[in-house]
Amino acid sequence: MATKKIREYFHGTPTDILTPYSSSKPFDEFVIQKIGDSAVAPSSALPIGAGRVLDALQMPVIDPTLEGSLCMHAILGISNTTEEATGEEGISGETLIGTSVCGFAYM
């Protein structure tokens, strides 16, 4: 089902055909940030009485040039943010969550 919806997003439906295209941009023109962490240990692995200290809004900047950055064959959401809002650490979680997604890109 997910594969069908992704194909429909990029290629359209039989009655509404879309034409995806390829475009290249240097990595220094945009910032990739990861939302969520899939490699979190389960709560049962924590010491008794301990709680998680992860910040749900922590969104680290990903370097797509590093091997293992998981950007290859990934679908990225594109948000509209201003250049002033982007610092070395990327955009703050609160700011990024408040922006809308204007499209998606397949890397």
Backbone hydrogen bonds in HBPLUS format (Angstrom, degrees):
<---DONOR---> <-ACCEPTOR-->    atom                        ^
c    i                          cat <-CA-CA->   ^        H-A-AA   ^      H-
h    n   atom  resd res      DA  || num        DHA   H-A  angle D-A-AA Bond
n    s   type  num  typ     dist DA aas  dist angle  dist       angle   num
A0005-LYS N   A0001-MET O   3.04 MM   4  6.34 156.5  2.09 149.7 155.7     1
A0006-ILE N   A0002-ALA O   2.94 MM   4  6.18 157.0  1.99 152.9 159.1     2
A0007-ARG N   A0003-THR O   2.99 MM   4  6.15 164.7  2.01 148.5 152.8     3
A0008-GLU N   A0004-LYS O   2.90 MM   4  6.09 153.1  1.97 143.7 151.8     4
A0009-TYR N   A0005-LYS O   2.91 MM   4  6.12 147.4  2.02 142.4 150.7     5
A0010-PHE N   A0006-ILE O   3.15 MM   4  6.45 161.1  2.19 154.1 157.1     6
A0011-HIS N   A0007-ARG O   2.77 MM   4  5.69 158.5  1.82 153.6 160.5     7
A0012-GLY N   A0008-GLU O   2.79 MM   4  4.55 139.0  1.96 119.9 127.6     8
A0018-LEU N   A0011-HIS O   2.88 MM   7  4.69 173.3  1.88 120.8 119.2     9
A0013-THR N   A0016-ASP O   3.04 MM   3  4.94 142.3  2.18 120.3 121.9    10
A0016-ASP N   A0013-THR O   3.04 MM   3  4.94 135.7  2.24  99.2 112.1    11
A0029-GLU N   A0026-PRO O   3.05 MM   3  5.82 165.8  2.08 125.9 128.1    12
A0062-ILE N   A0032-ILE O   2.70 MM  30  5.39 170.3  1.71 151.3 154.4    13
A0034-LYS N   A0060-PRO O   3.03 MM  26  5.75 156.6  2.08 161.1 165.5    14
A0045-ALA N   A0042-PRO O   2.94 MM   3  5.57 159.6  1.98 118.0 124.5    15
A0046-LEU N   A0043-SER O   3.10 MM   3  5.45 162.0  2.13 111.4 117.1    16
A0050-ALA N   A0047-PRO O   2.98 MM   3  5.42 162.5  2.01 134.2 137.0    17
A0058-GLN N   A0055-ASP O   3.03 MM   3  5.26 165.9  2.05 114.5 116.5    18
A0066-LEU N   A0063-ASP O   3.22 MM   3  5.86 163.8  2.25 119.6 123.9    19
A0069-SER N   A0066-LEU O   3.25 MM   3  5.62 138.2  2.44 137.1 131.7    20
A0107-MET N   A0074-ALA O   2.85 MM  33  5.39 169.1  1.86 161.7 164.9    21
A0076-LEU N   A0105-ALA O   2.73 MM  29  5.17 164.7  1.75 159.3 162.4    22
A0105-ALA N   A0076-LEU O   2.83 MM  29  5.17 153.7  1.90 147.8 156.4    23
A0078-ILE N   A0103-GLY O   2.79 MM  25  5.24 166.6  1.81 152.1 148.4    24
A0102-CYS N   A0078-ILE O   2.74 MM  24  5.77 152.1  1.82 161.1 170.9    25
A0085-ALA N   A0082-THR O   3.15 MM   3  5.39 136.9  2.35 101.1 112.0    26
A0086-THR N   A0083-GLU O   3.23 MM   3  5.36 151.1  2.32 101.7 110.0    27
A0087-GLY N   A0090-GLY O   3.22 MM   3  4.99 172.9  2.23 118.0 118.5    28
A0090-GLY N   A0087-GLY O   3.07 MM   3  4.99 158.4  2.11 104.8 108.0    29
A0096-LEU N   A0092-SER O   2.90 MM   4  6.14 168.7  1.91 162.8 166.2    30
A0097-ILE N   A0093-GLY O   2.94 MM   4  5.99 163.9  1.96 151.1 155.2    31
A0098-GLY N   A0094-GLU O   3.31 MM   4  6.32 139.6  2.49 131.4 141.0    32
A0098-GLY N   A0095-THR O   3.19 MM   3  5.21 127.0  2.49  94.6 108.3    33
A0099-THR N   A0096-LEU O   3.17 MM   3  5.36 158.0  2.22 104.6 111.3    34
